[in-house]
Amino acid sequence: MDNTHLRELRRLAGISAGRREAVLPKAEPARTVVRVEESAPADLLLKIAKKHFDIDTLETRKSDRDDFHDVAVWSIKAALEAAYEAGMKAGKR
């Protein structure tokens, strides 16, 4: 590899001449994550899950068979619409 290619690789990696390590950009501050349990009543979410996905619980059971479900896209759409409607109703109160 000639010096031109090596200089280009260093430039792309953020390594200046004479340095052996990359100068990495500063990390962005962590984003605030709102947990579902905090933003919506758990009983309402469970009701939507039971109706649209035939899921008995939203608790983790540490079992692939119990924690992962095959769900049709139209069921996901219907559940999201139900959650949206519930949020709109809650916002009007």
Buried (B, 14 or more C-beta within 10 A) or exposed (E): EEEEEEEEEBEEEEBEEEEEEEEEEEEEEEEEEEEEEEEBEEEBBBEBBEEBBEBEEBEEEEEEEEEEEEBEEEBEEBBEEBBEEBEEEEEEE
